[in-house]
Amino acid sequence: PDGDGLPESGNQDPPSATAGREFSGDAGVASGDLIREREKRAAQATSAFSSMGLSEKARFEIAMITAIFGGVESIAAIKAETFDDPWLKWLTSVRQGAAVIAEPTFTTFVDASGVDPLAIRNAAAERLIADGRKKTIDRKRLSAAILMLAGSPPSLIAAETTGWGGDWERAEAIMNELLEANPKNLAMAEAGARLLADGGTEKAKKAGLRLWNAVSSQVRQGSPEWHQAKLAAMNTMISLGDSSGAKKIAAYVLLTHPPSDPELLSRYRQVDR
């Protein structure tokens, strides 16, 4: 095997920890960096998939890593029918742009991989979210598959993908439910504000604006977090056609709490012109 534990040839299985490592993640690695690292390892796995002499367990593990973590190049290079498992075929074809059909049930590859099925489905949902963020034109199509994988409990994934599917009213309701259950979770409030402010309806944008205002009221005035929330609120107001309101906020901030950061200062001044 090479340095990543993936076999080049022969009858060896990848170490049993290989699949588990991919699904457990690394709390010390930023999400974007982790995605890129997984894509690199998936590319190595894809090249090993057709090697002669691989055991069934090895093929299952490589197929799973490729289908779930592979980047655009890895997915494009694989034919969905190459995989024996119906679920892997389904996920691969969804990632390659096929119409989304009902998710098949897990079969033998779950036992072969030794990974918790819930972790597998969550990882697949996260990968499709990453795909959709890169390619906005695919969001509506991917949202159906993501909601199948993520299940019904309220979550940020459910809120985001419900919005992608066009139901911004339901996306707002999910966010409200999450925030009611987590009233002190500032990161969740920021995520909800960002999601709804970029929403596809005026009502969603107004909900996002309310959340940005709520975020700014919960942090210290003049802090970097406060300025980011104020600027986001101003941008949302401009997108709603209220440029004069955004200009008033910019003027107020420049008078009372001007930022020391030149970039932030420039952004306020652009609105205040």
Secondary structure by P-SEA (a helix, b strand, c coil): ccccccccccccccccaaaaaaaaccccccaaaaaaaaaaaaaaaaaacccccccaaaaaaaaaaaaccccaaaaaaccccccccaaaaaaaaaaaccccccccccccccccccccaaaaaaaaaaaaaaaaaacccccccaaaaaaaaacccccaaaaaaaaaacaaaaaaaaaaaaaaaccccaaaaaaaaaaaaacccaaaaaaaaaaaaaaaaacccccaaaaaaaaaaaaaaaaacaaaaaaaaaaaaaaccccccaaaaaaaaaaac
